[in-house]
């Protein structure tokens, strides 16, 4: 999938995000929410309101990439209990 270097940071949006957003919408959120440049190579994670879907946006040497996953609600609930 992708390799993380030692300088790679992971940013997680605390606000719910509309999962219908594509590259342009998520790119705008990176600048608006994190005040970061998308081309840095860091990972930007966005969750929906129910916290059962996630989108990961990042830039690597081949260009901008987005990965989506769903079914995270059990993992999210388990993490909340441990914190």
C-alpha positions, 0 to 999 in steps of 0.5 A: 500500500504505502510506506511510512518514513520516520518523518511522516505525520498522521493527521486525524480530523476530529470533525465528521466528514461527508464521505462523498467528498473526492480529491478536491473536497478533501484537499480543501479540508487539509488546508482548512482543518490542518493548515498543512500542504497536501504535498508534504507526504503526511497522511490525512485521515477523515472519518464519517459521523458514525465513525465506521468509515475512513478515508486516507488522503496522501501524496507520494511520488506518483501523485495524490492517492485516496484510500477508503475503508468501512466497517471500523465501528467495532475498532473505534468502540474498542479504542474509546474504551481503552482511552 
